[in-house]
Amino acid sequence: KGLKKVKLTIDMDFLYNEGIMDKLEDFLRYSVLFLYYGELFSKKQKQYLELYLEENSSFTEIAEKYGVTRQAVFDNIKRGFKQLEEYESKLKIFEREKELKKRLENLKSNFTKENLEKIIKDFGYDEVN
């Protein structure tokens, strides 16, 4: 198990050096975005991203599994991250869910019917039949 952590750290350092991820929060963000948008990827790209984000496989492990270069895996994952950002910038599912959660947490300590109705209206749920 400790070996997996070392491999993840090495790949995270590689991504930092390449300017893809600035911090661990980015890795976690991509993992969550992949949960939302993973089905929108091609089979191959989805497999690479699943192995990297969900199974903590290194670029080298993924490359060996698919008989490609480490650089090919890196490029594919880099493109995948860019696609995840594009999907989120257009669809805003993650952003919207975070905001809804924040508002509902606030509602727990400040519940009024008016506050609840405002959340329902702000998120467009008042138009649902």
PyMOL commands that set and color helices and strands:
alter all, ss='L'
color gray80, all
select helices_A, chain A and resi 2-17+24-40+43-54+59-66+70-91+93-109+113-122+125-127
alter helices_A, ss='H'
color red, helices_A
deselect
rebuild
show_as cartoon
